[in-house]
Amino acid sequence: MQGRGLLVAVAFVLSAGALSLFEDGASLCAAPAGFADTAHQTPLTYNLVERDYLIKTIAFEAPNESDRGKAAVAYVVLNRKRSRRWADNVKDVVTWQFEPWMTRRKEMENLLPNDPRYKAAARIADAVLSGDIPDPTAGATHFLNPVVVRQRRGGSLPSWAAGGGYAIGRHTFYAPDRPAGAVHWAGLSFGGIVRLIFKPPAC
């Protein structure tokens, strides 16, 4: 137990220093400070209704994104749920805050589990919920497609996107409430923290 306590202490010291051990230009898949990939995360609690809403959100928010891009969108939803700042369940997070639910709700509600789009999104959602896919955004709570948003806003982005974001596919992800250089540890298991410190994840 004493050894474990020491390792946890080391982990938090490193988090305060933005993982300086790995800041060598190619570290952590070249993610900027505050947006480092994490190791295997602890499984998340959810019910079948939440799983269904998460799957449909992935399918419509990230239909042409890579698995990593789909997982990133899923984690924005779950990070918002975890914070309880927006809502404490997936359904309320997505139906009031994600554009497809406001513009294509009927189509989304009619997406059935045997649809290939549902199946593709379900594979990612289940891997995220089980902790098998780590959070590639390291805790982001916001994202946008900068090309689309700039077109709609005459070239500008929202104020929460003024700082540095982390681009994954067509989307850029942000954690505007996190201090610069902070690393997201909350979802990591003890083993995940150790692996992150001593063996950064491969790209």
C-alpha positions as CSV (number, residue, x, y, z in Angstrom):
1,M,0.0,0.0,0.0
2,Q,2.9,2.3,0.7
3,G,4.3,1.8,-2.8
4,R,0.9,2.4,-4.3
5,G,0.5,5.7,-2.4
6,L,3.9,6.8,-3.7
7,L,3.0,6.1,-7.3
8,V,-0.2,8.0,-7.0
9,A,1.6,10.9,-5.5
10,V,4.1,10.8,-8.4
11,A,1.2,10.7,-10.8
12,F,-0.3,13.9,-9.4
13,V,3.1,15.7,-9.3
14,L,3.5,14.8,-13.0
15,S,0.0,16.0,-13.8
16,A,0.8,19.4,-12.3
17,G,3.9,19.6,-14.5
18,A,1.9,18.6,-17.7
19,L,3.8,15.4,-18.0
20,S,7.2,17.1,-18.5
21,L,8.9,13.7,-18.8
22,F,7.2,13.2,-22.2
23,E,7.3,16.7,-23.6
24,D,9.9,16.0,-26.3
25,G,7.9,16.9,-29.4
26,A,6.7,13.4,-30.3
27,S,5.3,12.5,-26.9
28,L,1.8,11.2,-26.3
29,C,1.0,11.1,-30.0
30,A,1.9,14.8,-30.4
31,A,-1.2,15.9,-28.4
32,P,-0.9,19.4,-26.9
33,A,-0.8,20.0,-23.2
34,G,-4.1,19.2,-21.6
35,F,-5.1,16.9,-24.5
36,A,-3.0,13.9,-23.9
37,D,-4.3,10.4,-24.6
38,T,-5.0,8.4,-21.5
39,A,-4.4,4.7,-20.8
40,H,-7.2,2.2,-20.2
41,Q,-10.0,3.9,-18.2
42,T,-12.3,2.5,-15.6
43,P,-15.7,1.3,-17.0
44,L,-18.4,3.9,-16.8
45,T,-21.9,3.4,-15.3
46,Y,-24.8,3.7,-17.6
47,N,-28.2,2.2,-18.5
48,L,-29.5,0.9,-21.8
49,V,-31.4,4.1,-22.6
50,E,-28.2,6.1,-22.1
51,R,-26.3,3.6,-24.3
52,D,-28.9,4.0,-27.1
53,Y,-28.7,7.8,-27.0
54,L,-24.9,7.7,-27.0
55,I,-24.9,5.4,-30.0
56,K,-27.3,7.5,-32.0
57,T,-25.3,10.7,-31.2
58,I,-22.1,9.1,-32.4
59,A,-23.8,7.9,-35.6
60,F,-25.1,11.4,-36.5
61,E,-22.4,13.6,-35.1
62,A,-19.5,11.7,-36.4
63,P,-20.7,9.5,-39.4
64,N,-17.6,10.0,-41.5
65,E,-15.0,10.1,-38.7
66,S,-12.5,7.5,-37.7
67,D,-13.0,5.3,-34.7
68,R,-10.8,7.7,-32.8
69,G,-13.0,10.6,-33.9
70,K,-16.2,8.8,-33.0
71,A,-14.8,7.9,-29.6
72,A,-13.8,11.6,-29.1
73,V,-17.4,12.7,-29.6
74,A,-18.7,10.0,-27.2
75,Y,-16.3,11.2,-24.6
76,V,-17.5,14.8,-24.9
77,V,-21.0,13.5,-24.1
78,L,-19.7,11.4,-21.1
79,N,-17.5,14.2,-19.8
80,R,-20.5,16.5,-19.7
81,K,-22.5,13.9,-17.9
82,R,-19.6,13.3,-15.4
83,S,-19.3,17.0,-14.6
84,R,-23.1,17.3,-14.0
85,R,-22.8,20.9,-15.1
86,W,-25.0,20.3,-18.2
87,A,-27.0,17.2,-17.1
88,D,-26.6,14.0,-15.1
89,N,-27.7,11.6,-17.8
90,V,-26.8,11.1,-21.4
91,K,-30.3,11.7,-22.8
92,D,-30.5,15.2,-21.4
93,V,-26.9,16.0,-22.4
94,V,-27.4,15.2,-26.0
95,T,-31.0,16.1,-26.7
96,W,-30.7,19.6,-25.5
97,Q,-27.1,20.4,-26.5
98,F,-26.2,18.5,-29.7
99,E,-27.3,19.9,-33.0
100,P,-28.5,16.7,-34.7
101,W,-31.0,16.1,-31.9
102,M,-32.4,19.5,-32.6
103,T,-32.5,19.3,-36.4
104,R,-32.8,15.6,-37.2
105,R,-34.5,14.2,-34.1
106,K,-37.1,12.1,-35.9
107,E,-34.5,10.5,-38.1
108,M,-32.3,9.8,-35.1
109,E,-35.1,8.3,-33.1
110,N,-36.0,6.0,-36.0
111,L,-32.4,4.6,-36.3
112,L,-32.7,0.9,-35.4
113,P,-30.2,-1.5,-33.9
114,N,-30.0,-3.5,-37.1
115,D,-29.0,-0.4,-39.2
116,P,-25.3,-0.6,-40.2
117,R,-24.8,3.0,-38.9
118,Y,-26.2,2.0,-35.5
119,K,-24.0,-1.1,-35.4
120,A,-20.8,0.8,-36.3
121,A,-21.5,3.5,-33.6
122,A,-22.5,0.8,-31.1
123,R,-19.1,-0.9,-31.5
124,I,-17.4,2.4,-30.5
125,A,-19.9,3.2,-27.7
126,D,-19.5,-0.1,-26.1
127,A,-15.7,0.1,-26.2
128,V,-15.8,3.6,-24.7
129,L,-18.3,2.6,-22.0
130,S,-16.2,-0.4,-21.0
131,G,-13.0,1.6,-20.8
132,D,-11.3,-0.3,-23.7
133,I,-11.0,3.0,-25.7
134,P,-9.3,5.7,-23.7
135,D,-10.4,9.3,-23.9
136,P,-8.5,10.8,-26.8
137,T,-9.5,14.3,-25.8
138,A,-8.4,13.9,-22.1
139,G,-11.6,15.3,-20.7
140,A,-12.9,17.7,-23.4
141,T,-16.4,19.0,-22.9
142,H,-16.8,21.0,-26.2
143,F,-16.1,20.3,-29.8
144,L,-16.9,21.8,-33.2
145,N,-16.2,21.6,-36.9
146,P,-14.1,24.8,-37.4
147,V,-14.8,25.0,-41.1
148,V,-18.6,24.7,-40.7
149,V,-18.7,27.1,-37.7
150,R,-16.6,29.7,-39.4
151,Q,-18.8,29.7,-42.4
152,R,-21.9,30.2,-40.2
153,R,-20.3,32.9,-38.1
154,G,-18.6,34.9,-40.7
155,G,-15.1,33.6,-39.9
156,S,-15.2,33.6,-36.1
157,L,-15.4,30.9,-33.5
158,P,-17.2,30.8,-30.1
159,S,-15.3,32.4,-27.2
160,W,-14.8,28.9,-25.6
161,A,-12.8,27.9,-28.7
162,A,-10.4,30.9,-28.4
163,G,-7.7,28.8,-26.7
164,G,-5.9,25.8,-28.1
165,G,-7.9,22.8,-29.1
166,Y,-7.0,19.3,-30.2
167,A,-8.0,18.4,-33.8
168,I,-9.2,14.8,-34.4
169,G,-10.5,14.4,-38.0
170,R,-12.9,17.2,-38.9
171,H,-13.5,18.2,-35.3
172,T,-11.6,20.2,-32.8
173,F,-12.0,19.4,-29.1
174,Y,-11.7,21.8,-26.2
175,A,-11.6,21.7,-22.4
176,P,-12.2,25.5,-21.8
177,D,-12.7,25.0,-18.0
178,R,-9.4,23.2,-17.4
179,P,-6.3,25.2,-16.5
180,A,-3.7,25.2,-19.2
181,G,-1.4,22.2,-18.9
182,A,-3.7,20.2,-16.7
183,V,-4.0,16.5,-17.5
184,H,-7.3,14.6,-17.0
185,W,-6.8,11.8,-14.4
186,A,-10.3,11.4,-13.1
187,G,-11.3,8.4,-15.3
188,L,-8.1,6.5,-14.9
189,S,-7.7,3.4,-12.9
190,F,-4.6,3.0,-10.7
191,G,-3.1,0.7,-13.4
192,G,-3.9,3.3,-16.0
193,I,-2.0,6.0,-14.2
194,V,1.0,3.8,-13.8
195,R,1.0,2.9,-17.5
196,L,0.6,6.5,-18.5
197,I,3.6,7.5,-16.5
198,F,6.0,4.7,-17.4
199,K,4.7,3.8,-20.9
200,P,3.0,6.5,-22.9
201,P,0.4,5.1,-25.3
202,A,1.5,4.4,-28.9
203,C,-0.1,6.4,-31.7
